[in-house]
């Protein structure tokens, strides 16, 4: 137990030092997060083997959410799961216990537990390949909001550790269902229609009026998610395997119908990622990186942020028309 704590302490120190002293791009930051994840998982697995033995079958540990999209900021919570090959009780117990060890370790080094419990310590996100297909099918068949939300979360998944392509296989499972049930895209679209506007028709910011973040705008809801959700919809429609929003845009632009008009939005999203990193270098908590204080911005920054918000809404409505026309 002592050796595990020492290993985790070293990882935490390395992570904190990098975030506090390094200048980085979005790609560099997310490559760093990936490296921490891989090393932590390998370390926990090696410790786990000492008491519980080798994994009883092949498996994949994946990340999802902002990690899956390679869009983590300076602070990020956990979003991950496990897919294992053999469906039986012993395998379930092994990987559930491993998932809990990984979740606890990530929390110790500064990745808080996911409030929505999207973690491999939760049986919903730790299953055999067969059980995952059954669960995805249930989510696809159900009409409720939570099922569509879970599908979208899984759709952004990306393998971090493992020698199988189970994540891609399950994403193809979703694609195949969509081909035979095209109206599913309408259900996906309806799930993300509630866009929180950050700017009005007269150019005024809609800031938080009360609470500890009074005078700020919620960057994630007003500027970031309209792009992420819109491009995910097109990715499902076009059966893409890419998980990052920028990689999805680049793959879509290889298709003639998307190339020219997506160019502007790709530039806008790059600028949003730049803002998420550069404006929050002094942030102290996970919550801090979601709120942007208007009075701390220059006049030029305010104008650009308004444009980025408006472009996000325009993108969403353009994608909405494409989805509705196709169904």
C-alpha angles and dihedrals in degrees: 000000000000093000090052092054091049091051093049092047090054092050092048092050091049091049094048093046092051094049093047101044110024131088109217146164124232090264093049092048094049093045086054092051089049091052091051091049094050095047093045093049093047091049095048091046092052090051091045092053090060092066105021103030131232120329108279093225142359116295145168129223110205138183125216138176114049090343091055090050092046089239103117117145129212089287122037137166126218127283115163146121147183133241116192131185108231123060109217140111097257092053091047092052093046096051095039089055091045090050091053091051091051093047092050092047093050090051091052094055095048109278103116122222113270110259089214091052094239092157136118089247086071116081090223088067099034114066145127118270090254092050091047090056090050091049093048090050090053091050090048093051098044120087098209126114095239094058092054090046091053091048091053091048092051092045089066092054122130131186117248102167131018141067099244132080095227093138093056091046091054093045087054087052088060092045093052091051091051091053091058094036106040093167088070087082089062089055090050090049094048089052093061100035094104098093115179105222117220098186133042132222090264093052097259120143117238099223131182106274100197141021134043092315097051112154095027135104123228100246096194097052100037104037112013109039098053088065095041095048095044095050091045089057091054090046092055090047092051095040096238124175096202115108107192116084092232093049089049090051091050092049091048091049089060085070113079095226092061105030106091102035096043092058094082093048092049089056091047093051091050088055091050090054089050091052092048090057104035099043095048105046090114095047115130103193141033090250092054094066092063098060127070119196111219096205090061093060129090120239090255092051092050092053093048093047090052089052092049091051093049091048090053091055091046090051092051093051091047091052090045090058091049093051094046092047092050093051 
